[in-house]
Amino acid sequence: MPANKRAPRAMRMLRSFITKHMKLEARKETEGEEEEEPARLVIDNEVNLKVWSRGIEKPPRKIRVRAAKDKEGNVTVYLAEGD
């Protein structure tokens, strides 16, 4: 990736990884049918700050995160303990 697009790409990669592994469905736009709202992915601000800590050009190579799913199916991503 170009240097000025690395941190945004890291956030997209994190979002896609969590979506895949926590089995979140992609949001589908249906005009006629009103279904219940699909599950949301919420990334904690600490995770965002960790990815952007060294700027847009040099995000950290690895970060450890913890993902938790609640009863409604919403997933929240936190930094792992000790990070």
C-alpha positions as CSV (number, residue, x, y, z in Angstrom):
1,M,0.0,0.0,0.0
2,P,1.1,3.6,-0.5
3,A,2.4,5.0,2.8
4,N,-0.5,7.5,3.1
5,K,-3.2,4.8,3.0
6,R,-1.8,2.2,5.4
7,A,-3.7,3.0,8.6
8,P,-7.1,3.3,6.9
9,R,-6.4,-0.1,5.2
10,A,-5.5,-1.6,8.6
11,M,-8.9,-0.5,10.0
12,R,-10.7,-2.0,7.0
13,M,-8.7,-5.3,7.4
14,L,-9.6,-5.4,11.1
15,R,-13.3,-4.8,10.3
16,S,-13.4,-7.5,7.6
17,F,-11.5,-10.0,9.9
18,I,-13.9,-9.5,12.8
19,T,-16.9,-9.6,10.5
20,K,-15.8,-13.0,9.1
21,H,-14.8,-14.6,12.3
22,M,-17.7,-13.4,14.4
23,K,-20.1,-14.4,11.6
24,L,-21.8,-11.0,11.1
25,E,-23.9,-10.7,8.0
26,A,-23.4,-8.0,5.5
27,R,-26.0,-5.2,5.6
28,K,-28.5,-5.6,2.8
29,E,-30.7,-2.8,1.5
30,T,-34.2,-4.1,1.0
31,E,-36.8,-1.6,0.0
32,G,-40.0,-3.6,0.4
33,E,-39.4,-5.6,3.5
34,E,-38.8,-4.2,6.9
35,E,-36.7,-6.7,8.9
36,E,-35.0,-6.3,12.2
37,E,-31.8,-4.3,12.2
38,P,-28.7,-6.3,11.3
39,A,-26.0,-6.8,13.9
40,R,-23.5,-4.0,14.3
41,L,-19.8,-4.0,14.6
42,V,-18.5,-1.4,17.1
43,I,-14.7,-0.8,17.3
44,D,-13.7,0.8,20.6
45,N,-11.9,4.1,20.5
46,E,-8.8,2.6,22.2
47,V,-8.4,0.2,19.2
48,N,-8.7,3.1,16.8
49,L,-6.1,5.1,18.7
50,K,-3.7,2.2,18.8
51,V,-3.9,1.7,15.0
52,W,-3.4,5.4,14.4
53,S,-0.8,5.8,17.2
54,R,2.2,6.2,14.8
55,G,0.3,8.0,12.2
56,I,-1.2,7.1,8.8
57,E,2.1,5.8,7.3
58,K,3.2,3.3,10.0
59,P,0.4,1.5,11.8
60,P,1.6,-1.2,14.2
61,R,2.4,-4.6,12.7
62,K,0.2,-6.5,15.2
63,I,-2.3,-5.6,17.7
64,R,-4.2,-7.9,20.0
65,V,-7.9,-7.4,20.3
66,R,-10.8,-9.0,22.0
67,A,-14.3,-9.2,20.4
68,A,-17.4,-9.7,22.4
69,K,-20.9,-10.5,21.0
70,D,-24.0,-9.5,23.0
71,K,-27.4,-11.0,23.1
72,E,-28.7,-8.9,20.1
73,G,-25.7,-10.1,18.0
74,N,-23.8,-6.8,18.1
75,V,-20.0,-7.2,18.3
76,T,-17.7,-4.8,20.2
77,V,-14.0,-4.9,19.6
78,Y,-11.7,-4.0,22.5
79,L,-7.9,-4.0,23.1
80,A,-6.8,-7.3,24.7
81,E,-5.8,-7.2,28.4
82,G,-2.4,-5.9,29.0
83,D,-2.0,-3.9,25.8
